[in-house]
Amino acid sequence: MQIREIVEKINSLKGDLTYWEALLHEVQNDCQHDYVKVDYYKTCLKCQKTESLYY
């Protein structure tokens, strides 16, 4: 592979990652969360959103 091809592939993957992160954020915002508490955090069973618990 040439350097140019590698850079193009990296940029393509960055675009894909941005899309998937935005989609994940949208799904997690629309979710009616059903959390399970584990030690210092809780995780939603439906969308896998994790939140820290502070004591």
Protein Blocks (a to p, Z undefined) as FASTA:
>chain_A
ZZklmmmmmmmmmmmmmmmmmmmmmmmmmpccddddehjaccdfklopacdddZZ
